[in-house]
Every structure is written in C-alpha cells, then in structure tokens.
C-alpha cells in the first residue's frame, strides 16, 4: 500500500492483512489493466445486506416484513452508501482514470456507493464477517435508529417499496368525484403493475394518500 495506508487504517478502524484488497476496493474500473472494485462490490453488497437485515430483525421485533423492507431499502440505497464514504473521507482515496476524474467521478453517488460496498467486501474477504460487521455497526448505527423512528407518508413509503424491488413508480388516477363543489369527495386509484387499490378523501392529495396506504397494506401483508 502507498504511504496513505496509515490514514486509511485510521479512517476505517481496521488494518488489512492483505493491503492489496483495499487498493482493489478503491480502484474504479476506468483504471484499465488494474484489479478494480467490481468483484469486491459484489461480495460487499451481500455482506452489507445480511448485516442490516440481521440488525433490523433483532432490534425491531414488532415490525412486519414490509416495514423491515422499506427501512432496509433506505439503509442500503446508493445515496446512503455515498454519504458514508463522504463522512469517512474515503472519497479522497478512490483511484480513477484521468478521464473519469475530469468527469466528476469522485462526486458521483454511484461510484461512491460501489466503493463503499467494495470496502466492506474487502474486509470480509480479508478476515471474515466480524471485521465487516464492526465497520457497518459503527457507521450505520445512528442511521438504523433514525429510519426506525421516521414516519413517512404513505405515498413515499409506497414509492420506496416499488423502487426497492425494481418496479415502476406508482401511478395515480382520479376515478370519481362526488358531493357539492364546496365539499367534494375524490376517489383516486393507485397502481403498481397489476396491483391496484383505491382511496377517498376531501382533496385529491388526501385521496392519493389513502389509496397509497391501502395498496401498501395489501402488498406488505399488513391487512
């Protein structure tokens, strides 16, 4: 490793037995002819998922599967991982080609997130689950608590549920309007693929929230 090894050890709170793994984890594929982070990212993605899943299951025994899934998706999405890299200062050590550097690669959330997963994967490959677990516990501890407390509106939760499964965003459609003009009642339907539900309210916004809540409950088995 270069002279930066001591700084990286302090940032990570971990000393690699095989420093080449860390160098690989911080090397973007644009650096041709050098081992890059893609294989370690593959490993780290699975390791991070296992650690976060275990933590949510252990700490929140009353949460249903859907509630766990929504919070899991927020904790492992690329924006969250990119924030961890920026907070630790690891972004300074990512190795990019000159072209990718000029293209703003060091600020791209996707690259930062990939490196984060790769570093976790490198720790796992270097000395096993405990090393990766310690890193994730340290840097995700407050995030796990915050997403557990966070109360989101039904439309946001439904959209996150869809995104977490690679589905198209929910679509809303007004299907009915009753009552006098000064006191209407709207009916709105929401659909994700073949799944659909409807809700009512005295404004379109409230009806949309009601429809999203009904569909989310169906999809997560809360009913």
C-alpha positions as CSV (number, residue, x, y, z in Angstrom):
1,X,0.0,0.0,0.0
2,X,1.1,3.6,-0.5
3,X,2.0,5.9,2.3
4,X,-1.7,6.6,2.8
5,X,-2.1,3.2,4.4
6,X,-1.9,4.6,8.0
7,X,-4.6,7.2,7.2
8,X,-6.8,4.6,5.7
9,X,-6.3,2.4,8.7
10,X,-7.5,5.2,11.0
11,X,-10.4,6.1,8.8
12,X,-11.6,2.5,8.6
13,X,-10.7,1.5,12.1
14,X,-9.3,-1.7,10.5
15,X,-5.8,-2.8,9.4
16,X,-5.7,-5.1,6.4
17,X,-3.7,-8.3,6.5
18,X,-3.7,-8.1,2.7
19,X,-3.4,-4.4,1.7
20,X,-3.9,-5.2,-2.0
21,X,-7.6,-6.0,-1.2
22,X,-8.1,-2.4,0.0
23,X,-6.3,-1.0,-3.0
24,X,-8.5,-3.1,-5.3
25,X,-11.7,-1.9,-3.4
26,X,-10.8,1.7,-4.1
27,X,-9.9,1.3,-7.8
28,X,-12.5,2.3,-10.3
29,X,-12.9,0.1,-13.5
30,X,-11.8,3.1,-15.6
31,X,-8.2,2.3,-14.3
32,X,-7.6,-0.3,-17.1
33,X,-5.1,-3.0,-16.5
34,X,-5.6,-3.0,-12.7
35,X,-7.8,-5.1,-10.5
36,X,-10.9,-3.0,-9.8
37,X,-13.6,-3.0,-7.2
38,X,-16.4,-4.8,-9.1
39,X,-15.9,-8.3,-7.7
40,X,-15.5,-7.0,-4.2
41,X,-18.5,-4.8,-4.6
42,X,-20.5,-8.0,-5.5
43,X,-19.4,-9.5,-2.2
44,X,-19.9,-6.4,-0.1
45,X,-23.4,-5.9,-1.3
46,X,-24.4,-9.3,0.1
47,X,-22.5,-8.9,3.3
48,X,-24.0,-5.4,4.0
49,X,-27.5,-6.8,3.2
50,X,-27.0,-9.6,5.7
51,X,-25.7,-7.3,8.4
52,X,-28.5,-4.7,8.0
53,X,-31.2,-7.4,7.8
54,X,-29.9,-9.0,11.0
55,X,-29.8,-5.7,12.8
56,X,-33.4,-4.7,11.8
57,X,-34.8,-8.1,12.6
58,X,-33.1,-8.1,16.0
59,X,-33.9,-4.6,17.1
60,X,-37.4,-4.2,15.8
61,X,-39.3,-7.4,16.6
62,X,-42.8,-5.8,16.1
63,X,-42.1,-4.7,12.5
64,X,-43.8,-6.6,9.8
65,X,-41.9,-7.8,6.7
66,X,-43.0,-4.8,4.7
67,X,-41.9,-2.3,7.4
68,X,-38.5,-4.0,7.6
69,X,-38.1,-4.0,3.8
70,X,-38.8,-0.3,3.5
71,X,-36.2,0.6,6.1
72,X,-33.7,-1.9,4.7
73,X,-34.0,-0.3,1.2
74,X,-33.3,3.1,2.6
75,X,-30.3,1.9,4.6
76,X,-28.6,0.2,1.6
77,X,-29.5,2.6,-1.2
78,X,-26.7,4.3,-3.1
79,X,-27.3,7.7,-1.5
80,X,-26.8,6.3,2.0
81,X,-23.7,4.4,1.0
82,X,-22.3,7.5,-0.7
83,X,-22.9,9.6,2.4
84,X,-20.9,7.0,4.5
85,X,-17.9,7.3,2.1
86,X,-18.0,11.1,2.3
87,X,-18.3,11.1,6.1
88,X,-15.4,8.8,6.5
89,X,-13.3,10.7,3.9
90,X,-12.7,7.6,1.8
91,X,-13.6,9.5,-1.3
92,X,-10.2,11.1,-1.3
93,X,-8.5,7.7,-1.9
94,X,-10.6,6.4,-4.8
95,X,-8.4,5.7,-7.8
96,X,-9.9,7.0,-11.0
97,X,-8.6,7.4,-14.5
98,X,-7.9,11.0,-15.5
99,X,-10.9,11.0,-17.8
100,X,-13.3,9.8,-15.0
101,X,-11.7,12.3,-12.6
102,X,-12.3,15.1,-15.0
103,X,-15.9,13.8,-15.5
104,X,-16.6,14.3,-11.8
105,X,-16.4,10.7,-10.9
106,X,-15.3,11.4,-7.3
107,X,-18.6,13.1,-6.6
108,X,-20.9,10.5,-8.3
109,X,-23.1,8.7,-5.8
110,X,-23.0,5.5,-7.8
111,X,-19.2,5.3,-7.7
112,X,-19.0,6.3,-4.0
113,X,-21.6,3.6,-3.2
114,X,-19.8,1.0,-5.2
115,X,-16.6,1.7,-3.3
116,X,-18.4,1.5,0.0
117,X,-19.7,-2.0,-0.8
118,X,-16.3,-3.0,-2.2
119,X,-14.5,-1.9,1.0
120,X,-17.0,-4.0,3.1
121,X,-16.4,-6.9,0.8
122,X,-12.6,-6.4,1.1
123,X,-12.9,-6.5,4.9
124,X,-15.0,-9.7,4.7
125,X,-12.5,-11.4,2.3
126,X,-9.5,-10.2,4.4
127,X,-10.6,-11.6,7.8
128,X,-14.3,-12.6,7.7
129,X,-17.7,-11.4,8.9
130,X,-16.7,-9.8,12.2
131,X,-14.5,-7.2,10.6
132,X,-17.2,-6.1,8.1
133,X,-19.8,-6.3,10.9
134,X,-17.8,-3.9,13.1
135,X,-17.5,-1.4,10.3
136,X,-21.2,-1.5,9.4
137,X,-22.3,-1.3,13.0
138,X,-20.2,1.8,13.6
139,X,-21.2,3.7,10.6
140,X,-24.9,2.6,10.3
141,X,-25.8,2.6,14.0
142,X,-27.4,6.0,14.0
143,X,-29.0,5.5,10.6
144,X,-30.7,2.3,11.7
145,X,-32.2,4.2,14.7
146,X,-33.3,7.2,12.6
147,X,-35.1,5.2,9.9
148,X,-36.9,3.2,12.6
149,X,-38.2,6.4,14.1
150,X,-39.0,8.1,10.8
151,X,-42.7,8.4,10.0
152,X,-43.1,8.8,6.3
153,X,-46.3,9.5,4.4
154,X,-47.9,6.6,2.6
155,X,-47.1,7.8,-0.9
156,X,-43.4,8.0,-0.1
157,X,-43.4,4.6,1.6
158,X,-45.2,3.0,-1.4
159,X,-42.7,4.6,-3.9
160,X,-39.8,3.3,-1.9
161,X,-41.4,-0.2,-1.7
162,X,-41.6,-0.2,-5.5
163,X,-38.1,1.2,-6.1
164,X,-36.6,-1.4,-3.7
165,X,-38.0,-4.1,-6.0
166,X,-37.0,-2.5,-9.2
167,X,-40.6,-1.7,-10.2
168,X,-42.0,1.3,-11.9
169,X,-43.2,4.2,-9.7
170,X,-46.9,4.1,-8.6
171,X,-49.3,5.8,-10.9
172,X,-52.3,7.7,-9.5
173,X,-55.6,8.4,-11.3
174,X,-58.7,10.2,-10.3
175,X,-61.6,7.8,-10.8
176,X,-64.5,9.7,-9.2
177,X,-65.8,12.9,-7.6
178,X,-68.9,13.2,-5.6
179,X,-70.7,15.8,-3.5
180,X,-71.2,19.6,-3.9
181,X,-68.5,21.8,-5.4
182,X,-67.7,23.3,-2.0
183,X,-67.4,19.9,-0.3
184,X,-66.3,17.3,-2.9
185,X,-65.1,13.8,-2.2
186,X,-62.5,12.4,-4.5
187,X,-61.8,8.8,-5.4
188,X,-58.3,8.0,-6.6
189,X,-56.8,4.7,-7.7
190,X,-53.1,3.8,-7.5
191,X,-51.4,1.0,-9.4
192,X,-48.1,-0.7,-9.4
193,X,-48.1,-3.2,-12.2
194,X,-51.0,-5.5,-11.7
195,X,-51.6,-4.4,-8.1
196,X,-54.2,-1.7,-7.6
197,X,-56.1,0.0,-4.8
198,X,-58.4,3.0,-4.3
199,X,-58.9,5.6,-1.6
200,X,-61.2,8.5,-0.9
201,X,-60.7,12.0,0.6
202,X,-62.0,15.6,0.5
203,X,-59.0,16.5,-1.6
204,X,-57.0,14.7,-4.3
205,X,-53.9,14.8,-2.1
206,X,-55.7,13.1,0.8
207,X,-57.3,10.6,-1.6
208,X,-53.9,9.7,-3.0
209,X,-52.5,9.1,0.4
210,X,-55.5,7.0,1.3
211,X,-55.1,4.9,-1.8
212,X,-51.3,4.5,-1.2
213,X,-51.9,3.3,2.3
214,X,-54.5,0.7,1.2
215,X,-52.2,-0.6,-1.5
216,X,-49.1,-0.6,0.8
217,X,-51.0,-2.6,3.4
218,X,-52.0,-5.2,0.8
219,X,-48.5,-5.5,-0.6
220,X,-46.9,-5.8,2.8
221,X,-49.5,-8.1,4.3
222,X,-50.5,-5.6,7.0
223,X,-54.1,-6.3,6.5
